[in-house]
Amino acid sequence: MSTHLYRSDDGGSTWSVPAAFRAGRVVALTGNARGRLVALTSSGVVLVSGDAGRRWRGAANRTIPRTSLEAASMVAAGDGVIVATLDRATFIRSTEWGESWRPVDSGLPDGQYALSESCTDGRGLIVVAGSAGAVTRSIDYGATWSATRMEQARQR
C-alpha cells in the first residue's frame, strides 16, 4: 500500500506534490515547532523529516514490530523524546526523535488498553488515560511509568 505525505505552506489553500513511499497508511504523526516530523505507518515503518515535511526518509534504526498496526498515537514529550502507543496496548519510546525505539512498560495490561487521552507538559510529565478509568503517568519523559485508576465521578 502506498503512503502519500502532502505538505502545505499556506494554511491548507494549496498542497505540494506528495512524497510517496510503500509503507502503508500513516497511523500517527507528531512533530515540533522547529520542523521535525515523525510519522508511523500501518506496516511499522517510521518516516522522519527534519525540514517541516519537505523531504522524508526512513528512520535509521527501527525496532517497531513489522506487524500490521491498526491504530497508534504519538506524543512529542520534549528533548527529542517521543512516546507512542501501538494498537491500544504496547508503549514504545524514542529518545532520538524517532530514529530508534524501545518498548516501555506502561504499567497497564497490554491488550486491554484503549488510548483516549494523552498530555505532556514538555518538561518530562506525560499522563495517558485508558479504558475503565486506568491512568498511567511518567515524570521522566516516558522512561518509567506509574499506573493508577481515576475515581469514578459521583452521580447526583
HUMO-V618523 format. One record per pair of residues at least 12 apart in sequence whose ideal C-beta (glycine too) atoms are under 6 Angstrom apart, sorted by the first residue. I is the first residue (numbers start at 1). J is the second residue. Records with the same first field share a line. If there is no record, write none. Layout:
I=J  J
This chain:
1=24
2=20
3=21  23  41
4=18  20
5=18  19  56
6=18
7=53
19=56
23=41  43  45
24=41  42  43
25=42
26=39  41
27=40  42  69  71  72
28=40  72  73  74
30=74  76
32=76
35=51  52
36=50  97
37=49  53
38=82  98
40=72
42=68  69
44=64  65  66
46=59  62  98
48=98
59=98  99
60=99
61=100
63=101
64=101
69=86  87
70=87
71=87
72=84  86
73=85  115
75=118  120
77=120  126  141  142
78=122
80=96  97
81=95  141
82=94  98
83=126  142
85=115
88=113  114  115
89=110  111  113
90=110
91=104  106
93=142
106=136  145
107=136  145  147
108=130  134  136  147
113=130
114=130  131
116=129
117=129
124=139  140  141
125=139
126=138  142
133=149  150
135=148  150
